[in-house]
Amino acid sequence: MKALVKTEARAGFALRDVPEPTMKDNEVLIRVKRAGVCGTDVHIHEWDAWAQGRCKPPFVVGHEFAGEVVQVGSLVTDVKLGDRVTAEGHIVCGRCHLCRTGNSHVCPNTRIIGVDRDGCFAEFIAMPATNVWHLDDNIPYEIGGIHDPMGNAFHTALTGTTIPGATVLVTGCGPIGIFAVGICAAAGASRVIASDVNPTRLALARQMGAHDTVTPDQAEAAVRRATDGLGVDVVLEMSGVPAAVHQAFALVRDGGRVQMLGIPSKPMELDLAREIIFKGVTIYGVVGRRMYDTWIQMTQFLRSRKFDPTPVITHRFPLEGFAAAIHAIKSGEAGKVVFEIG
């Protein structure tokens, strides 16, 4: 089969003809139709310090996808041939303390497709049946193929928060931040303020329902106007930029919540007393998607038709166009980038 492979420990990918995956009895084989390209894939392509410390080439890249089931293992009873599916890309042990207490999204034994094992930038992928998620008939494959990053946004926006009627600040409007804007708008937030330095991304945030789109230097004034100086109820920090992290704690109201998805590139200092403790702020660190209540939320929101992520997808390429796909993401002029495979 055709696949995009990280062949060696240096920058770049290669399009190769590789053997189809070998399927275990508890797995299904999926013909990939669409696959989302992620910032993680860019890190692997560029072979930065994170990738060097985590990844062991050669392997097939990619962790966001949707497709059609073409083969079913002998132990699988709830997935059948022809099913239209996506899948949770974090494969967990199911037996550790965290998995058995409803916290498998932080299982210490997690293996991620396209990072720790072969991924989905290929014509076929084998996945454990327990990770498979069925798509409604009216959900196109390209929306199915971006459930992974949408799930990160749902996890960030809805876990532990009360969004209906709330004022929300989203700092960082990459694709996941833009999804989060749409989720908060669909969930009934009274005001969604989106902050970024990129005009293209701010335009997408407006399209997804942001009431105010501002640059970081405008964010404080926008928050003060929208909240009579109180501060927002919830901040979704999606950037990992230290200045944005500090701004999140400055602009959340006393007793508010800061949901943290963005990952700083290096350690940073916080004034714990002034920024967090004396304000009574609750902080929630976001990893992946909660299994599988986040997936249920996604399905419910898509069924409601109040949340439509389609505008976030701005670029589509065949696998052969991987260099252009990586360039589009690095340029900052793309929303979500998708490979059209099958």
N, C-alpha and C positions, 0 to 999 in steps of 0.2 A: 504494500500500500504506500501511497504518498504521505510523507510526514515532514514536519518542520523540526529539525533536530539540533540540539546543542551538542555539537560533535566533540569539542575540546575546550580546555580551560583558557579561553581567550575570547575577545569580543566577536560577536557575530552568530548567526544561525546558518543552517544549510538545509535545503530542500532535498530530501533523500527518498529512495525507494527502500522500505524496511519491511520485515515480516509483519503480518497481521498479529494482533495480540493473542496470546494464549489465554483462554478463558477457564476459570476455576468453576467447580460445581455450584458455588454459591454466587456466581457472577452472571452478568448478561453482557452481550456484545452489542454495541451501539454504533450505527452508522452516523457519523457526525455530519450535521447539516450546517450549523452555524456555530461560531466560536468567538467569544469576546477577547479582545487584546487588552491587557492590563498593565499598569505601571510595574508590577512584579516582573512581567515578561520583558519590559524594557531594562530593568535591573539585570536580568539574566543575560539579555542580549549584550549589554554594555560590559558585563563581567566586572561589576563594581565590588567593593569590599564585602557587602552583604552576600552577594552571589558566590563569591570566592569562598566564604566561610560556610555556606549552606549547601551548595549544589555540587554534584559529582557527575560530570559528563562521562559517557554520552547518555542522553535521554531525550524523549520527545517532549517538547515544551507545550504549555497551555493548560489552563485550569477552569475556563468558563465555556460551557457548550450546551447544545441541545441536539437531539437527533432521534433516530428511529431504531427500536430494538430489532435486531436481525437474528439473534441466537440467545437461547436461555439455558442456563445451567440446570443440571438434573435436580438440584435441591431448591430451586426457585419456584415458588407457588403463586406469587402475587404480581408478577410481571410477565407479559406475554409477547409473542412476536407481533410486530407492527405497532406496538405502543409508542406514542410520541412522548418523549421524556427529556428532562434535564437531570442533573445530579448534584448532590453535595460533594464538593471536591476534597473535603477533609475526611480522610479515612481514619477512624478512631478505633481503639481497642475494644470498647464496650464492656470492659471488665474492671477497670480501675475505679478508685473511690469517686473521682469526678464524673466519669461516665455513669456510674450507678446512682448519682445524686442529681441528675438532670443538668450536669455541667460539662457535657462531652465536647462543647466548643473549645474548652481549654484542656482537653485530654493531653497529658504529657507525652503520650505515645502516638500523637497524630502524624500521619504521613499525607502529604498534599500532592495531588496529581500535578504533573508538570513542574514539580520542584523536587520531590523525594522519590517519585516513580513516574513512569511514562504518562504523558498528558494527552490533551485532546486536539492539538494542532495536527490532525491526522484524519484519514478517511474513516478509521475505526478506533474505538476505545473500549476496553473491558472495565466494568465497574461492579463492585459488590451490589447485589440487589437491594440491600438495606439502604444504600445511598441514593437510589433512584427516586426521582420525583416526577409523577405524571403531570403532563400539561393538559389543560382544558383544550377542547377541539378548536376553540376560537383564538387561541394564543399562538401567534406565528413563531416559527423556530428562532427568528432573530431576537425576539423578546425572551423566549425560553433560554437562549444562549447567554443572556446577561443576568440571569437570576442570582448568580454568585455576588457580583458587586451591588445589585439591588438589595440583596439580603443584608449586606454590610450596612447599607443605608437604613433599612428597616430596623435592624438591630440597634443602630445608633439612635434613631429618632424615637423609637417606641418603647424601649426597655426602661422601666422604672419611671417614665415620664407621664405627665398628663397633658397631652397636646391640645385637645379641644379647648378653645378659648385662650390658649397660652400665647405669650409673645416669645418668639424664637429668633436667635441669631445663629446663622450658619457661617462659620469662618473657613473659607476654602471651597471653591466651586469647581473642583475636578468633577469627573462623572459621578462619583459617589456622593459628593456634596450636592450636586444638582438633583440627583435622585431624592436626596433627603429633603430638599426644598419642596419638591412635588408631593412627597409623603406628608409633610407637615401641613401643606395647603389642603390636601385631600382629607386629612384627619381633623381639620377644623381649627387650626391655629388662627388666632385673631390678627396676628401680624407676623410675617416672616421677612426678616432682613438678611440678605445674602451679601457677603463681603468677599472680594477677590481683587487682584490687581489686573486681571485679564478681561478686556472688554468682551471678547467672544464668549467667555464662560458666563459673564454677568448677563449677557443677552439670553443665553440658554436658561439661566436661573429665572429671568423674568418670564420666559415662555412657560416654565414649569410652575409658575404661580407666586414667585417672590413679590411681596408688596413694595419692598425697597431693595435696590441693588446699589451697593456703594463700594468704594475703595476703602482699604483699611484706615486711611486718615480721615475718612468721612463717617466711619462706623459709630464712633462715640456720639456724635451729634444726632445721628439717625436714631440710635437707641434712646437717648435722652428725650427726643421729641415723641417717640412712640410710646414711652412708658412714664411720662411726666417725671423723668429723672430717677425713677426707681431702679431701673435695670431690667433686663429680660428675665423671664422665668427659666428659660432653658437656652444653653449654648451648645451647639453641635460643632466641636472643633475637629475639622476634617483635614487640616493642612499640615500639621506637625511643625509649622514655622514657629520658633520661639516667641517672636513678637506677637503672633496671633494667639498663642497659648496665654501669655500674660494679658492680652486684651480680653480673652474669654473670661478670665477671673475678675478683671476690672469691670466688665459690663454686665455680668450676671448679677441679679439682685441678691440681697442677703437671703439666705435660706434656699437659693435656687440650685439648679443642677448644671454641671458641665459634663457632657458626654464626649469622651476623647477617643477618636479613631485615628487621627493623624499621628504619624510616627516621626519624632525629631531625629535628625540624622546623627546627633551625638548628645551626650548628657547635657542637661541644662539646669540652671538654678531656679528655684521658686522661693518666694518669701512665704513660707507656710503659714505663719501667724497672720500676716496682713491679708494675703490673697485668699486664704482658704479657711483657717480655723476661726478667726474672729468674724468672718462673714457667714459661718455655718453652711458652707457650700458642700454639696454632695457631688463626688466625682465618680464617674463610671467609665472603666476602661473597656473598649470594644475589641473583641477578637472574633473575626469571622461571623458566623451566623449561629444562633441558638438552634440546636437540633431537637425537635424540628418545629418548634413554635414560630420561629421566624418564617419558615417556609409556609406555614399555614396562613400567617399574616399576609404574605405576598400574594398567595392565591386569592384570599378574601378581598384584598384591595383591587386586584386586577379584575375580579368578578364584579366589583361594584361599579367599574368604569369611571370612577372619580379620579383614578390615578392611571395615567398613560405615559409610560417612559419613552415612547417612540421618538419624540423630538430630541432626546439626548443622543441618539445614534446619528452621527454626522458623516461617518466615513465607512465604506464597505470595500473590501479587497478580496481577491482570490489568495490562496496560500502563496502563490508565486509572487504576489505583491507585498511580501512581508517587509521588505526594506522601506517601501513607501508607507506602510502602516506604522512602523516604528518612527519614521520621520514625522508623520502627522501628529503622533502623540508628543514627541519631543518639541515640536514647533509651538505647542500651546494653542493651536488653532482648531483642535478637534475636541468634540465631546467624547462619546463612546465610539470606539473603532471595532468593527466586526469583520471576521473572515467568513466568506461564503464558500463552503467546502463541498457539500453534497447537493 
